[in-house]
Amino acid sequence: MLAELEIGLTEFHEVANIFPLMQGEEYKQIVEDIKINGLREPIWLHDNKIIDGRNRYLACIDAGVAP
């Protein structure tokens, strides 16, 4: 399911923990890419919780782009 996400009101689904959070240079690169190109890959939800796109969601917040 795709939906508008509210910053700070979105929870992560337990399934999202399968993938580690990005850190360091890798995370900085995704933030910069989102600043330049916007969010290109969707953030997927289940029961209003993020199941795929946790790193993209956090990078959007840091990039100042609406997820």
Gaussian input, Z-matrix of N, CA and C with variables (Angstrom, degrees):
# hf/3-21g

backbone

0 1
 N
 C     1     B1
 C     2     B2     1     A1
 N     3     B3     2     A2     1     D1
 C     4     B4     3     A3     2     D2
 C     5     B5     4     A4     3     D3
 N     6     B6     5     A5     4     D4
 C     7     B7     6     A6     5     D5
 C     8     B8     7     A7     6     D6
 N     9     B9     8     A8     7     D7
 C    10    B10     9     A9     8     D8
 C    11    B11    10    A10     9     D9
 N    12    B12    11    A11    10    D10
 C    13    B13    12    A12    11    D11
 C    14    B14    13    A13    12    D12
 N    15    B15    14    A14    13    D13
 C    16    B16    15    A15    14    D14
 C    17    B17    16    A16    15    D15
 N    18    B18    17    A17    16    D16
 C    19    B19    18    A18    17    D17
 C    20    B20    19    A19    18    D18
 N    21    B21    20    A20    19    D19
 C    22    B22    21    A21    20    D20
 C    23    B23    22    A22    21    D21
 N    24    B24    23    A23    22    D22
 C    25    B25    24    A24    23    D23
 C    26    B26    25    A25    24    D24
 N    27    B27    26    A26    25    D25
 C    28    B28    27    A27    26    D26
 C    29    B29    28    A28    27    D27
 N    30    B30    29    A29    28    D28
 C    31    B31    30    A30    29    D29
 C    32    B32    31    A31    30    D30
 N    33    B33    32    A32    31    D31
 C    34    B34    33    A33    32    D32
 C    35    B35    34    A34    33    D33
 N    36    B36    35    A35    34    D34
 C    37    B37    36    A36    35    D35
 C    38    B38    37    A37    36    D36
 N    39    B39    38    A38    37    D37
 C    40    B40    39    A39    38    D38
 C    41    B41    40    A40    39    D39
 N    42    B42    41    A41    40    D40
 C    43    B43    42    A42    41    D41
 C    44    B44    43    A43    42    D42
 N    45    B45    44    A44    43    D43
 C    46    B46    45    A45    44    D44
 C    47    B47    46    A46    45    D45
 N    48    B48    47    A47    46    D46
 C    49    B49    48    A48    47    D47
 C    50    B50    49    A49    48    D48
 N    51    B51    50    A50    49    D49
 C    52    B52    51    A51    50    D50
 C    53    B53    52    A52    51    D51
 N    54    B54    53    A53    52    D52
 C    55    B55    54    A54    53    D53
 C    56    B56    55    A55    54    D54
 N    57    B57    56    A56    55    D55
 C    58    B58    57    A57    56    D56
 C    59    B59    58    A58    57    D57
 N    60    B60    59    A59    58    D58
 C    61    B61    60    A60    59    D59
 C    62    B62    61    A61    60    D60
 N    63    B63    62    A62    61    D61
 C    64    B64    63    A63    62    D62
 C    65    B65    64    A64    63    D63
 N    66    B66    65    A65    64    D64
 C    67    B67    66    A66    65    D65
 C    68    B68    67    A67    66    D66
 N    69    B69    68    A68    67    D67
 C    70    B70    69    A69    68    D68
 C    71    B71    70    A70    69    D69
 N    72    B72    71    A71    70    D70
 C    73    B73    72    A72    71    D71
 C    74    B74    73    A73    72    D72
 N    75    B75    74    A74    73    D73
 C    76    B76    75    A75    74    D74
 C    77    B77    76    A76    75    D75
 N    78    B78    77    A77    76    D76
 C    79    B79    78    A78    77    D77
 C    80    B80    79    A79    78    D78
 N    81    B81    80    A80    79    D79
 C    82    B82    81    A81    80    D80
 C    83    B83    82    A82    81    D81
 N    84    B84    83    A83    82    D82
 C    85    B85    84    A84    83    D83
 C    86    B86    85    A85    84    D84
 N    87    B87    86    A86    85    D85
 C    88    B88    87    A87    86    D86
 C    89    B89    88    A88    87    D87
 N    90    B90    89    A89    88    D88
 C    91    B91    90    A90    89    D89
 C    92    B92    91    A91    90    D90
 N    93    B93    92    A92    91    D91
 C    94    B94    93    A93    92    D92
 C    95    B95    94    A94    93    D93
 N    96    B96    95    A95    94    D94
 C    97    B97    96    A96    95    D95
 C    98    B98    97    A97    96    D96
 N    99    B99    98    A98    97    D97
 C   100   B100    99    A99    98    D98
 C   101   B101   100   A100    99    D99
 N   102   B102   101   A101   100   D100
 C   103   B103   102   A102   101   D101
 C   104   B104   103   A103   102   D102
 N   105   B105   104   A104   103   D103
 C   106   B106   105   A105   104   D104
 C   107   B107   106   A106   105   D105
 N   108   B108   107   A107   106   D106
 C   109   B109   108   A108   107   D107
 C   110   B110   109   A109   108   D108
 N   111   B111   110   A110   109   D109
 C   112   B112   111   A111   110   D110
 C   113   B113   112   A112   111   D111
 N   114   B114   113   A113   112   D112
 C   115   B115   114   A114   113   D113
 C   116   B116   115   A115   114   D114
 N   117   B117   116   A116   115   D115
 C   118   B118   117   A117   116   D116
 C   119   B119   118   A118   117   D117
 N   120   B120   119   A119   118   D118
 C   121   B121   120   A120   119   D119
 C   122   B122   121   A121   120   D120
 N   123   B123   122   A122   121   D121
 C   124   B124   123   A123   122   D122
 C   125   B125   124   A124   123   D123
 N   126   B126   125   A125   124   D124
 C   127   B127   126   A126   125   D125
 C   128   B128   127   A127   126   D126
 N   129   B129   128   A128   127   D127
 C   130   B130   129   A129   128   D128
 C   131   B131   130   A130   129   D129
 N   132   B132   131   A131   130   D130
 C   133   B133   132   A132   131   D131
 C   134   B134   133   A133   132   D132
 N   135   B135   134   A134   133   D133
 C   136   B136   135   A135   134   D134
 C   137   B137   136   A136   135   D135
 N   138   B138   137   A137   136   D136
 C   139   B139   138   A138   137   D137
 C   140   B140   139   A139   138   D138
 N   141   B141   140   A140   139   D139
 C   142   B142   141   A141   140   D140
 C   143   B143   142   A142   141   D141
 N   144   B144   143   A143   142   D142
 C   145   B145   144   A144   143   D143
 C   146   B146   145   A145   144   D144
 N   147   B147   146   A146   145   D145
 C   148   B148   147   A147   146   D146
 C   149   B149   148   A148   147   D147
 N   150   B150   149   A149   148   D148
 C   151   B151   150   A150   149   D149
 C   152   B152   151   A151   150   D150
 N   153   B153   152   A152   151   D151
 C   154   B154   153   A153   152   D152
 C   155   B155   154   A154   153   D153
 N   156   B156   155   A155   154   D154
 C   157   B157   156   A156   155   D155
 C   158   B158   157   A157   156   D156
 N   159   B159   158   A158   157   D157
 C   160   B160   159   A159   158   D158
 C   161   B161   160   A160   159   D159
 N   162   B162   161   A161   160   D160
 C   163   B163   162   A162   161   D161
 C   164   B164   163   A163   162   D162
 N   165   B165   164   A164   163   D163
 C   166   B166   165   A165   164   D164
 C   167   B167   166   A166   165   D165
 N   168   B168   167   A167   166   D166
 C   169   B169   168   A168   167   D167
 C   170   B170   169   A169   168   D168
 N   171   B171   170   A170   169   D169
 C   172   B172   171   A171   170   D170
 C   173   B173   172   A172   171   D171
 N   174   B174   173   A173   172   D172
 C   175   B175   174   A174   173   D173
 C   176   B176   175   A175   174   D174
 N   177   B177   176   A176   175   D175
 C   178   B178   177   A177   176   D176
 C   179   B179   178   A178   177   D177
 N   180   B180   179   A179   178   D178
 C   181   B181   180   A180   179   D179
 C   182   B182   181   A181   180   D180
 N   183   B183   182   A182   181   D181
 C   184   B184   183   A183   182   D182
 C   185   B185   184   A184   183   D183
 N   186   B186   185   A185   184   D184
 C   187   B187   186   A186   185   D185
 C   188   B188   187   A187   186   D186
 N   189   B189   188   A188   187   D187
 C   190   B190   189   A189   188   D188
 C   191   B191   190   A190   189   D189
 N   192   B192   191   A191   190   D190
 C   193   B193   192   A192   191   D191
 C   194   B194   193   A193   192   D192
 N   195   B195   194   A194   193   D193
 C   196   B196   195   A195   194   D194
 C   197   B197   196   A196   195   D195
 N   198   B198   197   A197   196   D196
 C   199   B199   198   A198   197   D197
 C   200   B200   199   A199   198   D198

   B1=1.4503
   B2=1.5265
   B3=1.2975
   B4=1.4565
   B5=1.5158
   B6=1.3056
   B7=1.4602
   B8=1.5153
   B9=1.3217
   B10=1.4585
   B11=1.5273
   B12=1.3102
   B13=1.4533
   B14=1.5106
   B15=1.3231
   B16=1.4553
   B17=1.5208
   B18=1.3081
   B19=1.4561
   B20=1.5199
   B21=1.3186
   B22=1.4510
   B23=1.5136
   B24=1.3160
   B25=1.4551
   B26=1.5216
   B27=1.3035
   B28=1.4560
   B29=1.5219
   B30=1.3304
   B31=1.4571
   B32=1.5225
   B33=1.3203
   B34=1.4524
   B35=1.5183
   B36=1.3174
   B37=1.4589
   B38=1.5313
   B39=1.3246
   B40=1.4705
   B41=1.5320
   B42=1.3233
   B43=1.4672
   B44=1.5284
   B45=1.3303
   B46=1.4663
   B47=1.5277
   B48=1.3222
   B49=1.4646
   B50=1.5253
   B51=1.3306
   B52=1.4671
   B53=1.5280
   B54=1.3168
   B55=1.4606
   B56=1.5255
   B57=1.3326
   B58=1.4667
   B59=1.5294
   B60=1.3132
   B61=1.4603
   B62=1.5234
   B63=1.3249
   B64=1.4637
   B65=1.5201
   B66=1.3299
   B67=1.4578
   B68=1.5219
   B69=1.2948
   B70=1.4606
   B71=1.5186
   B72=1.3288
   B73=1.4623
   B74=1.5241
   B75=1.3228
   B76=1.4694
   B77=1.5308
   B78=1.3356
   B79=1.4628
   B80=1.5284
   B81=1.3230
   B82=1.4687
   B83=1.5249
   B84=1.3300
   B85=1.4646
   B86=1.5243
   B87=1.3256
   B88=1.4674
   B89=1.5278
   B90=1.3328
   B91=1.4678
   B92=1.5248
   B93=1.3286
   B94=1.4640
   B95=1.5242
   B96=1.3258
   B97=1.4605
   B98=1.5273
   B99=1.3120
   B100=1.4676
   B101=1.5277
   B102=1.3287
   B103=1.4709
   B104=1.5228
   B105=1.3235
   B106=1.4650
   B107=1.5238
   B108=1.3185
   B109=1.4678
   B110=1.5215
   B111=1.3302
   B112=1.4614
   B113=1.5219
   B114=1.3046
   B115=1.4615
   B116=1.5192
   B117=1.3305
   B118=1.4696
   B119=1.5208
   B120=1.3056
   B121=1.4623
   B122=1.5279
   B123=1.3204
   B124=1.4666
   B125=1.5267
   B126=1.3092
   B127=1.4595
   B128=1.5233
   B129=1.3298
   B130=1.4624
   B131=1.5205
   B132=1.3290
   B133=1.4610
   B134=1.5208
   B135=1.3281
   B136=1.4610
   B137=1.5194
   B138=1.3110
   B139=1.4729
   B140=1.5281
   B141=1.3300
   B142=1.4687
   B143=1.5233
   B144=1.3210
   B145=1.4623
   B146=1.5264
   B147=1.3268
   B148=1.4629
   B149=1.5245
   B150=1.3478
   B151=1.4648
   B152=1.5255
   B153=1.3211
   B154=1.4631
   B155=1.5232
   B156=1.3283
   B157=1.4575
   B158=1.5138
   B159=1.3130
   B160=1.4682
   B161=1.5263
   B162=1.3371
   B163=1.4657
   B164=1.5195
   B165=1.3287
   B166=1.4665
   B167=1.5252
   B168=1.3184
   B169=1.4646
   B170=1.5315
   B171=1.3240
   B172=1.4650
   B173=1.5280
   B174=1.3296
   B175=1.4681
   B176=1.5263
   B177=1.3273
   B178=1.4670
   B179=1.5187
   B180=1.3208
   B181=1.4650
   B182=1.5277
   B183=1.3391
   B184=1.4662
   B185=1.5238
   B186=1.3280
   B187=1.4670
   B188=1.5268
   B189=1.3311
   B190=1.4613
   B191=1.5141
   B192=1.3362
   B193=1.4638
   B194=1.5206
   B195=1.3149
   B196=1.4641
   B197=1.5238
   B198=1.3352
   B199=1.4725
   B200=1.5185
   A1=109.05
   A2=116.84
   A3=122.73
   A4=107.88
   A5=116.94
   A6=120.37
   A7=109.06
   A8=115.43
   A9=120.56
   A10=107.82
   A11=117.17
   A12=121.09
   A13=109.73
   A14=115.23
   A15=119.91
   A16=108.73
   A17=116.32
   A18=121.22
   A19=109.28
   A20=115.62
   A21=121.74
   A22=114.43
   A23=118.69
   A24=121.20
   A25=111.88
   A26=116.94
   A27=121.41
   A28=109.77
   A29=115.04
   A30=121.10
   A31=109.67
   A32=115.60
   A33=121.52
   A34=109.22
   A35=116.37
   A36=122.43
   A37=108.10
   A38=116.57
   A39=120.23
   A40=112.30
   A41=117.40
   A42=121.46
   A43=110.82
   A44=117.47
   A45=121.19
   A46=111.90
   A47=117.14
   A48=120.60
   A49=113.21
   A50=117.12
   A51=120.59
   A52=109.69
   A53=115.86
   A54=121.25
   A55=109.63
   A56=117.90
   A57=120.26
   A58=111.47
   A59=115.34
   A60=120.10
   A61=109.08
   A62=115.70
   A63=120.71
   A64=108.79
   A65=115.24
   A66=120.82
   A67=109.73
   A68=114.95
   A69=121.16
   A70=114.50
   A71=115.00
   A72=121.98
   A73=112.40
   A74=117.06
   A75=120.87
   A76=110.59
   A77=116.37
   A78=120.43
   A79=110.74
   A80=117.20
   A81=120.68
   A82=111.01
   A83=116.42
   A84=120.74
   A85=111.80
   A86=117.87
   A87=119.20
   A88=110.53
   A89=117.36
   A90=120.35
   A91=109.48
   A92=117.71
   A93=121.37
   A94=111.67
   A95=116.60
   A96=120.33
   A97=110.90
   A98=116.82
   A99=120.32
   A100=110.40
   A101=118.06
   A102=120.44
   A103=110.81
   A104=116.21
   A105=121.51
   A106=112.24
   A107=117.13
   A108=122.00
   A109=115.10
   A110=117.16
   A111=119.91
   A112=110.55
   A113=115.72
   A114=121.60
   A115=108.51
   A116=116.19
   A117=120.51
   A118=112.93
   A119=117.54
   A120=121.95
   A121=107.92
   A122=117.42
   A123=119.56
   A124=112.98
   A125=114.42
   A126=122.81
   A127=105.90
   A128=115.93
   A129=120.85
   A130=111.11
   A131=115.12
   A132=122.51
   A133=111.30
   A134=114.91
   A135=123.01
   A136=105.78
   A137=116.53
   A138=121.51
   A139=111.16
   A140=116.07
   A141=123.80
   A142=113.79
   A143=117.07
   A144=122.02
   A145=108.12
   A146=115.98
   A147=120.63
   A148=109.71
   A149=115.87
   A150=119.85
   A151=111.39
   A152=117.51
   A153=121.65
   A154=108.46
   A155=115.94
   A156=119.84
   A157=113.17
   A158=115.99
   A159=120.78
   A160=110.99
   A161=117.08
   A162=120.30
   A163=111.35
   A164=116.90
   A165=120.75
   A166=110.39
   A167=117.04
   A168=121.56
   A169=110.28
   A170=116.93
   A171=120.74
   A172=111.37
   A173=116.79
   A174=120.56
   A175=111.02
   A176=117.37
   A177=120.46
   A178=110.57
   A179=116.41
   A180=120.37
   A181=109.63
   A182=116.93
   A183=120.33
   A184=112.67
   A185=117.03
   A186=121.20
   A187=112.11
   A188=117.03
   A189=120.18
   A190=112.91
   A191=116.19
   A192=122.72
   A193=108.45
   A194=116.99
   A195=119.82
   A196=109.80
   A197=116.90
   A198=119.30
   A199=111.47
   D1=135.53
   D2=175.27
   D3=-110.00
   D4=141.15
   D5=-179.09
   D6=-157.56
   D7=165.61
   D8=172.70
   D9=-68.68
   D10=134.51
   D11=-179.59
   D12=-107.75
   D13=142.13
   D14=176.58
   D15=-100.90
   D16=127.79
   D17=179.60
   D18=-63.03
   D19=130.24
   D20=178.03
   D21=84.75
   D22=-12.52
   D23=-179.18
   D24=-110.67
   D25=7.81
   D26=-176.37
   D27=-103.12
   D28=133.77
   D29=178.48
   D30=-104.24
   D31=158.80
   D32=175.92
   D33=-98.56
   D34=132.56
   D35=176.39
   D36=-72.01
   D37=149.50
   D38=-178.80
   D39=-58.76
   D40=-29.09
   D41=178.06
   D42=-62.51
   D43=-29.51
   D44=-178.83
   D45=-63.22
   D46=-21.05
   D47=-178.92
   D48=-71.41
   D49=-7.47
   D50=176.80
   D51=-60.97
   D52=-35.67
   D53=-178.05
   D54=-103.97
   D55=132.66
   D56=-179.77
   D57=-70.90
   D58=155.90
   D59=174.03
   D60=-71.75
   D61=141.89
   D62=176.66
   D63=-70.13
   D64=150.84
   D65=178.71
   D66=-141.68
   D67=166.69
   D68=172.44
   D69=59.05
   D70=-139.72
   D71=-174.98
   D72=-61.36
   D73=-38.29
   D74=179.18
   D75=-59.69
   D76=-43.60
   D77=179.39
   D78=-68.32
   D79=-42.30
   D80=178.24
   D81=-58.34
   D82=-38.27
   D83=-179.94
   D84=-65.70
   D85=-41.09
   D86=179.76
   D87=-69.11
   D88=-35.53
   D89=176.78
   D90=-62.64
   D91=-47.47
   D92=179.63
   D93=-62.87
   D94=-40.86
   D95=179.23
   D96=-62.54
   D97=-41.66
   D98=179.24
   D99=-68.08
   D100=-36.45
   D101=176.02
   D102=-59.78
   D103=-41.99
   D104=-176.10
   D105=-80.55
   D106=-45.98
   D107=-170.79
   D108=-108.07
   D109=-7.13
   D110=-175.06
   D111=76.35
   D112=178.74
   D113=179.30
   D114=-78.36
   D115=116.25
   D116=-175.91
   D117=-101.46
   D118=-26.66
   D119=179.32
   D120=-107.11
   D121=136.72
   D122=-176.79
   D123=-69.34
   D124=158.06
   D125=172.13
   D126=-102.77
   D127=123.71
   D128=-174.47
   D129=-98.40
   D130=137.93
   D131=-179.08
   D132=-118.33
   D133=153.09
   D134=168.90
   D135=-142.33
   D136=126.71
   D137=-176.11
   D138=53.30
   D139=40.19
   D140=178.73
   D141=62.19
   D142=23.66
   D143=175.69
   D144=-123.12
   D145=143.67
   D146=-179.79
   D147=-70.41
   D148=123.11
   D149=174.05
   D150=-105.53
   D151=-24.81
   D152=177.01
   D153=-146.23
   D154=124.31
   D155=179.21
   D156=118.55
   D157=16.99
   D158=-179.03
   D159=-58.39
   D160=-45.21
   D161=178.36
   D162=-65.53
   D163=-40.15
   D164=178.63
   D165=-64.21
   D166=-41.05
   D167=178.92
   D168=-60.22
   D169=-50.59
   D170=-179.41
   D171=-64.66
   D172=-37.83
   D173=178.29
   D174=-66.16
   D175=-37.27
   D176=176.35
   D177=-59.94
   D178=-44.05
   D179=179.45
   D180=-60.39
   D181=-47.98
   D182=-179.52
   D183=-67.54
   D184=-27.67
   D185=179.41
   D186=-84.13
   D187=-10.50
   D188=-177.85
   D189=75.47
   D190=27.50
   D191=-179.19
   D192=-114.01
   D193=135.19
   D194=178.66
   D195=-65.37
   D196=128.98
   D197=179.04
   D198=-73.28

